[in-house]
Amino acid sequence: MLSPPSAEGVRRLALSRSRAVAECTRRRPSPLHEASSPVGLSQSFVSMAQSEVPSATVSTKSQVPSIESVGLEVQQCQRHMDRALTVEDIMPLDRTLYDKMRPPKKDGKATQVYFHVTVMGIDSINENSMTYAADIFFAQTWTDHRLRLPENMTSEYRLLDLDWLKALWRPDSFFKNAKQVTFQTMTIPNHYVWLYQDFRILYMVKLTLVLSCAMNFAIYPHDTQFCKLQMESCNGGDDSNGNFTCLEVIFQLKRRLGYYVFHTYIPTCLIVIMSWVSFWIKPEIAPARVTLGVTSLLTLFTQQAKSQASLPPVSYIKTIDIFMSSCTVFVFMALIEYAIVNIILGDGSGDAAKGPPKPDPKASKATDLAIKESRRFLLGEPPKPAGPSPAQLRRARALMVDRMSRYIFPVSFTMLNIIYWISFREYL
């Protein structure tokens, strides 16, 4: 047979049970305690424990509930506090007072929704399609005074089930310039809903967005693009004039020029310089000069097409087009320069094709030479030096054109680069 508990044990048990019942009663009133408050119950147990009556003679017929009944009530209350919440625990008792299609307008005032955007990264900037990708944390906060707090909510906020959003009102916001929206689901769906003590609801989600960006390539590759992240509400407009409230996050994307200097500008300048080598090649070596000029021109066309591969076809002229076209003109003019040189040399080739002049029928060549020598001898004149032939004169003029081109082309191209880079020095 078990011995009855001591008076001190009864007193301590009574105090602990009374505190538990008081906490449970504060959250969920029970019919068992309608007649007597937890404080009175505690005082009854304390007075019983401090009495001189032996604990073995305590009668269960007393007006104070027994220890077993109090323990049962505490267990029932604890099970009630630990049970899983349902959406009904936060809904008003009268469900007709809550309409998830209507915003919570307290005192007729508009519902204020606060947005919070944390950009984790921006990548995949596609200039051809004028889009960019961004990973963001997107949060919305609003107050819904129509809800009620769960009975077992003791902390500042409570994490709610994601499926409850189907029964709650939430903002109908959307991304205006989004072409694709991807919700992160690794390892679980990255959606979170919090309910705070002041009836605030915080909804946060992690998204990957593909957004459109109206880019302007007029000064490409020295350009700076301004890409936007636009957020709107479907019902947030002014029906009278069609204006809609829009939140914008503007990203300033400045292009770095290092890649284009080493992959576009320097190779293009070297191709132009390579075409000038023909000015030091003899005009008679036509295959070498023509091959060098044509190869330089075709290589420059390939370089220009490569610089335009990542850009969309636009109707305006870009800065890179001006530079590449100028370089193409220099290479083409180097090829035209040899055509001019060849024309100058070609005048003598036609005379040579006619053969030597026919002898004068009135006097033979030997007779004329003898008469000229006799006259020079009798008069005491020195012999005249032989002058340059017409072919030599034409070749000298052709070489002069090459010599002038060796200075004109480099100086002109240097001036072009100076003007170009000074004009865009502020974008460096």
C-alpha positions in Angstrom: 0.0 0.0 0.0 1.4 3.4 -1.1 2.0 6.0 1.6 0.2 9.3 1.3 2.2 12.3 0.2 3.7 14.6 2.8 2.3 18.1 3.6 5.3 19.8 1.9 4.9 17.7 -1.2 1.3 18.5 -1.4 2.1 22.2 -1.0 4.7 22.2 -3.8 2.5 20.2 -6.1 -0.4 22.5 -5.5 1.6 25.5 -6.3 3.0 24.1 -9.6 -0.5 22.8 -10.7 -2.1 26.1 -9.8 0.4 28.0 -12.0 -0.2 25.7 -14.9 -4.0 25.9 -14.6 -3.8 29.6 -14.3 -1.8 29.8 -17.6 -4.1 27.5 -19.3 -7.2 29.3 -18.0 -5.8 32.6 -19.2 -5.7 31.2 -22.7 -8.8 29.0 -22.7 -11.4 29.4 -19.9 -12.7 26.1 -18.6 -16.0 25.4 -16.8 -14.1 23.6 -14.1 -12.8 27.0 -12.9 -15.8 29.2 -13.3 -16.7 29.0 -9.6 -13.2 29.5 -8.2 -10.2 31.3 -9.7 -6.8 29.7 -10.0 -5.6 32.0 -7.2 -8.3 30.8 -4.9 -7.5 27.3 -5.8 -3.8 27.8 -5.0 -4.6 29.4 -1.7 -6.9 26.5 -0.8 -4.2 24.0 -1.5 -1.6 26.0 0.4 -3.9 26.3 3.4 -4.7 22.6 3.2 -1.0 21.8 3.1 -0.2 24.0 6.1 -2.9 22.6 8.3 -2.2 20.2 11.1 -4.5 17.6 9.6 -2.5 14.5 8.6 -2.2 14.1 4.9 -3.6 10.5 5.1 -6.9 11.9 6.4 -7.4 14.4 3.5 -10.9 13.8 2.2 -11.5 13.8 -1.5 -15.0 15.1 -0.8 -13.6 18.5 0.0 -14.8 21.5 -2.0 -11.3 21.9 -3.4 -10.6 19.7 -6.5 -8.3 16.8 -5.9 -4.7 16.7 -7.2 -5.7 14.0 -9.8 -8.4 16.3 -11.2 -6.1 19.2 -11.4 -3.4 17.2 -13.2 -6.0 15.9 -15.7 -7.1 19.5 -16.4 -3.4 20.6 -16.9 -2.8 17.7 -19.3 -5.9 18.6 -21.3 -4.8 22.2 -21.5 -1.3 21.2 -22.5 -2.6 19.0 -25.3 -4.7 21.9 -26.5 -1.7 24.2 -26.6 0.6 21.7 -28.4 -1.9 20.6 -31.1 -1.2 21.7 -34.7 -2.8 24.9 -35.8 -5.3 25.2 -38.6 -6.4 28.2 -40.6 -9.5 28.3 -38.5 -7.4 29.3 -35.5 -6.6 32.7 -37.0 -9.9 33.3 -38.8 -12.6 35.4 -37.1 -15.3 33.4 -35.3 -17.8 34.7 -37.7 -16.4 33.7 -41.1 -18.8 36.0 -42.9 -16.7 38.9 -41.7 -13.7 37.8 -43.7 -13.6 38.0 -47.5 -10.3 37.1 -49.0 -11.1 39.0 -52.2 -11.4 42.3 -50.3 -8.4 44.1 -48.9 -8.4 44.8 -45.1 -9.4 48.5 -45.1 -9.5 49.6 -41.5 -11.7 52.7 -41.0 -12.1 52.9 -44.8 -8.4 53.7 -45.3 -6.4 52.1 -48.1 -4.3 49.1 -47.3 -0.6 49.9 -47.1 1.7 47.2 -48.5 5.4 47.5 -47.9 7.9 45.9 -50.3 11.3 44.7 -49.6 13.7 43.5 -52.3 17.1 42.0 -51.7 19.1 41.4 -54.9 21.3 38.4 -54.5 22.9 38.7 -57.9 22.6 39.9 -61.5 23.8 37.8 -64.4 23.1 36.5 -67.9 22.9 40.0 -69.4 21.8 39.2 -73.0 22.3 42.2 -75.2 20.8 40.5 -78.3 17.4 39.9 -76.6 17.8 42.9 -74.3 17.1 40.9 -71.1 18.9 40.2 -67.8 18.4 37.7 -65.0 18.3 38.5 -61.3 18.1 36.4 -58.1 16.1 38.2 -55.4 14.4 37.8 -52.1 11.0 39.5 -52.4 9.0 40.3 -49.3 5.6 41.9 -48.8 4.2 43.1 -45.4 0.6 44.2 -44.7 -1.7 44.4 -41.7 -4.9 42.4 -41.6 -6.9 43.4 -38.6 -9.7 41.0 -39.4 -7.6 38.0 -38.2 -7.3 36.8 -34.7 -4.2 35.5 -33.0 -3.8 31.8 -32.2 -4.5 30.8 -28.6 -1.1 29.3 -28.1 0.9 32.1 -29.6 3.4 33.2 -27.0 6.3 34.6 -29.2 6.4 37.8 -31.2 5.5 36.0 -34.4 4.4 32.7 -35.6 5.4 30.8 -38.8 2.2 29.8 -40.7 1.5 27.1 -43.1 2.0 28.1 -46.7 -1.3 26.6 -47.8 -3.1 29.2 -45.6 -2.3 31.8 -48.2 -5.2 30.4 -50.2 -7.6 31.4 -47.5 -6.1 34.8 -46.8 -6.1 38.1 -48.7 -2.7 39.0 -50.2 -1.5 41.8 -52.5 -2.0 41.2 -56.2 1.4 42.6 -57.1 3.4 41.5 -60.2 6.6 42.4 -62.0 5.7 44.6 -64.9 8.8 43.9 -67.1 9.3 40.3 -66.2 9.4 37.8 -69.0 9.9 34.7 -66.8 9.6 34.1 -63.1 11.0 31.0 -61.4 10.2 30.0 -57.8 13.1 28.4 -56.0 12.1 24.9 -54.7 15.5 23.5 -53.6 15.4 21.8 -51.1 11.9 22.9 -50.2 9.8 25.6 -51.7 11.3 28.9 -50.6 8.1 30.5 -49.4 7.6 31.8 -45.9 4.6 33.4 -44.1 4.8 35.0 -40.7 2.0 36.3 -38.5 3.0 39.0 -35.9 1.3 40.0 -32.6 0.2 43.3 -34.2 -1.6 41.3 -37.0 1.1 42.1 -39.5 1.6 39.4 -42.2 5.1 39.0 -43.8 5.3 37.0 -47.0 8.7 36.3 -48.4 9.8 34.3 -51.4 13.0 33.7 -53.4 12.7 34.2 -57.1 14.8 34.1 -60.2 13.5 36.7 -62.7 14.3 37.2 -66.4 13.5 40.9 -67.0 13.4 43.0 -70.1 15.7 46.1 -70.4 15.4 48.8 -73.0 19.0 49.2 -74.0 20.5 52.0 -76.1 23.7 51.1 -78.0 24.4 54.5 -79.6 27.8 54.8 -77.9 28.6 51.1 -77.6 31.0 49.9 -76.2 31.3 53.0 -74.1 27.7 52.8 -73.0 26.0 52.7 -69.6 22.7 50.9 -69.4 19.9 51.6 -66.9 17.8 48.4 -66.3 14.7 48.5 -64.2 12.8 46.1 -61.9 9.2 47.3 -62.0 6.5 46.2 -59.5 2.8 47.1 -59.9 -0.6 46.1 -58.4 -3.4 44.9 -60.6 -5.9 46.9 -58.6 -3.6 49.8 -57.7 -4.5 52.1 -60.5 -6.6 55.2 -60.8 -9.6 54.2 -62.9 -10.4 57.8 -63.9 -7.2 58.5 -65.9 -5.6 55.1 -66.3 -2.5 55.8 -64.2 -1.0 53.0 -62.1 1.3 53.2 -59.2 4.6 51.6 -60.0 7.7 50.9 -57.8 11.0 50.8 -59.7 14.4 49.5 -58.8 16.9 50.9 -61.2 20.3 49.2 -61.8 23.1 51.1 -63.4 25.2 48.8 -65.6 28.4 50.3 -66.8 30.3 48.4 -69.5 34.0 47.8 -68.8 36.2 48.6 -71.8 39.1 46.3 -71.2 37.7 43.4 -73.1 37.0 45.5 -76.2 40.4 47.1 -76.1 42.2 43.8 -76.3 39.7 42.0 -78.6 38.5 44.7 -80.9 40.4 47.9 -80.9 44.0 46.7 -80.8 43.5 43.9 -83.4 41.7 46.3 -85.8 44.5 48.8 -85.5 47.1 46.1 -86.2 45.2 45.1 -89.4 45.3 48.7 -90.6 49.0 49.0 -89.9 49.6 45.7 -91.6 48.1 47.1 -94.8 50.7 49.9 -94.9 53.5 47.4 -95.4 52.7 47.4 -99.1 54.1 51.0 -99.3 57.6 49.5 -98.7 57.2 46.7 -101.4 58.4 47.5 -104.9 55.7 48.6 -107.3 56.7 45.9 -109.7 55.8 43.1 -107.3 52.1 43.3 -107.9 51.0 39.9 -106.5 52.5 40.7 -103.1 50.9 44.1 -102.8 47.5 43.0 -104.0 47.4 40.0 -101.8 48.4 42.0 -98.7 45.7 44.6 -99.4 42.9 42.2 -100.1 43.8 40.0 -97.1 43.8 43.0 -94.8 40.4 44.1 -96.1 38.8 40.7 -95.7 40.2 40.3 -92.2 38.8 43.7 -91.2 35.4 42.7 -92.5 35.5 39.5 -90.3 36.6 41.6 -87.3 33.7 44.0 -87.8 31.2 41.2 -88.1 32.6 39.6 -84.9 32.1 42.9 -83.0 28.4 43.0 -84.0 27.6 39.4 -83.3 26.3 40.0 -79.8 24.2 43.0 -80.6 20.7 43.2 -82.0 20.2 44.9 -85.4 19.3 48.5 -84.7 18.4 51.3 -87.0 21.0 53.8 -85.7 24.7 54.1 -86.0 26.8 52.9 -83.1 30.2 54.3 -82.0 31.9 51.0 -82.8 30.5 51.2 -86.4 32.2 54.6 -86.9 35.5 53.3 -85.7 35.4 50.1 -87.7 34.2 51.9 -90.8 37.0 54.4 -90.6 39.5 51.6 -90.3 38.0 49.9 -93.3 38.4 53.1 -95.3 42.1 53.3 -94.4 42.7 49.7 -95.6 40.6 50.3 -98.7 42.6 53.5 -99.5 45.8 51.5 -99.1 44.6 49.2 -101.8 43.5 52.1 -104.0 47.0 53.7 -103.5 48.6 50.7 -105.2 46.1 51.0 -108.0 47.2 54.6 -108.6 50.9 53.5 -108.5 50.2 50.7 -111.0 48.4 53.2 -113.3 51.5 55.4 -113.2 53.8 52.5 -114.1 51.3 51.2 -116.7 51.9 54.2 -119.0 55.4 53.0 -119.8 54.4 49.4 -120.4 52.2 50.5 -123.3 55.0 52.3 -125.1 57.3 49.3 -124.6 54.7 47.1 -126.3 54.9 49.1 -129.5 58.5 48.2 -130.0 61.5 50.4 -131.2 60.7 53.3 -133.5 60.9 52.7 -137.2 64.1 54.2 -138.9 63.8 57.4 -140.8 63.8 56.7 -144.5 65.7 60.0 -145.3 68.8 59.1 -143.2 70.1 56.0 -141.5 70.9 55.9 -137.8 74.7 55.6 -138.5 74.7 58.7 -140.7 72.9 60.8 -138.1 75.2 59.7 -135.3 78.3 60.5 -137.5 77.0 64.0 -138.3 76.2 64.7 -134.6 79.7 63.6 -133.5 81.5 65.5 -136.2 79.6 68.7 -135.3 80.3 68.3 -131.6 84.0 67.7 -132.3 84.4 70.7 -134.6 82.6 73.0 -132.2 84.5 71.7 -129.1 81.3 70.8 -127.2 81.5 68.1 -124.5 79.3 65.1 -124.9 75.8 65.4 -123.5 74.9 63.0 -120.6 72.2 60.5 -121.3 68.9 61.7 -119.7 66.4 59.4 -117.8 64.0 57.4 -120.0 60.2 57.9 -119.8 59.9 54.6 -117.9 62.4 55.8 -115.3 60.5 59.0 -114.8 57.2 57.2 -114.4 58.8 54.8 -111.8 60.2 57.8 -109.9 56.7 59.3 -109.7 55.3 56.0 -108.5 57.9 55.7 -105.8 57.1 59.3 -104.8 53.5 58.3 -104.2 54.6 55.4 -102.0 56.9 57.7 -100.0 54.2 60.2 -99.4 51.8 57.4 -98.4 54.3 56.2 -95.8 53.7 59.5 -93.9 50.2 60.5 -94.8 48.5 57.2 -93.8 50.1 56.9 -90.3 49.6 60.5 -89.5 45.9 60.5 -90.5 45.2 57.3 -88.6 46.9 58.7 -85.5 44.8 61.8 -85.7 41.7 59.7 -86.0 42.5 57.8 -82.8 43.3 60.9 -81.0 40.0 62.5 -81.9 38.1 59.3 -81.1 39.5 58.6 -77.7 39.4 62.3 -76.6 35.7 62.4 -77.6 35.0 59.3 -75.3 37.5 59.9 -72.5 34.7 60.5 -70.0 33.5 57.0 -70.6 36.8 55.3 -69.9 
